[in-house]
Amino acid sequence: MTNYLNNPASLFSVSGKVAVITGATGAFGSMAAELMSASGAKVILAAGNKVELENVAKRCQAYGNGVETVALRPDREESCDAIINAAVDKYGRVDILIVGSGKNDKAKIGEMSTERFLDVMDANVTQAWLIAKSAARQMEQQGEGGRIIFMSSIRGILGAGHGYTAYCASKSAIDGITRALGCELGASGITVNAIAPMVFRSKLTAWMFEDTDFAKEVRNGTLMRMPKGRLSEPEDLAGPLLFLASKASDFYTGHVLYVDGGYTAN
C-alpha cells in the first residue's frame, strides 16, 4: 500500500486472484463472473443450472484467465465445501468469495406459508452463511487475508409492502452477518462486506423496464425518490464490486455499500 502513488490503478487490481462466485447464472452473478475474468482473476463459477452455467463460463473463457464450473448450489455444508475445494484443487487457494445466490418469494403474511418463508431465509441467509464459513476457513488456513462479499439489498433497512416480509428479513440478516463477520475476521486480514442495490435489471425485474401502463406506474413511483432518475443495470454494480474485491477496500470491512442511485439518501 505504501507505493500506491506509483500506480494508483493497481489498488483495484484482482489480476491473478482466485474468485469463487455463487449464483453465477443470475444477473448479478454473471456480471460478477465476467467482471472478475475481464480483470484478470481466475474464477470458479457455481450454480444449479448446468446449461446456463456453461454459457456464462464460455463468456468468461474469452478472457483467458482460467474458468472452472461447479454445478452446485450452496444449499448444504457438503456442497459449500465442494465448491471451495474445487477452487483449491485447481488453483491452490481462494482469495475472493462473491455470494450472488439467493431468491425472493412475495406474499402477504396471511397468505405465506411457514415453508415459503423459511425457504427464502434458507436461500438468502443460511446458504450465504454456509459458503462464507467454508471460504473463511480456507482463507484463514492460507493466512493471507481475503475478501467475502455478500449480496444485500436496500430492503435490509427499508420495509416494503406487497408481501416482502421474508425478503426484507433475509436481507436484514445478511447485513447483520456482514457486520459480525467483519468484526470476527478482521484480524485475519479478511474483509467482509455486502453490496446493496435498488432494483436492477434481471429476469425477476424485467417487467419494471417494460412499456406497459402498470410498469410505468410502478417505475415512476420509484423514480420519484431516485436522485439518479433511472433504474439500474447490473453493470452499475461493477465498480463498487471491484472496489470490495480488491486491495482498495483493505481497510473497509463490516459495511453495507448501497448502490441505489441515491434512493436511501432521499
PyMOL commands that set and color helices and strands:
alter all, ss='L'
color gray80, all
select helices_A, chain A and resi 4-6+8-12+27-38+50-61+77-91+114-142+154-156+165-188+206-209+213-223+234-245+247-249+263-265
alter helices_A, ss='H'
color red, helices_A
select strands_A, chain A and resi 18-22+42-46+67-70+96-99+146-151+190-197+256-259
alter strands_A, ss='S'
color yellow, strands_A
deselect
rebuild
show_as cartoon
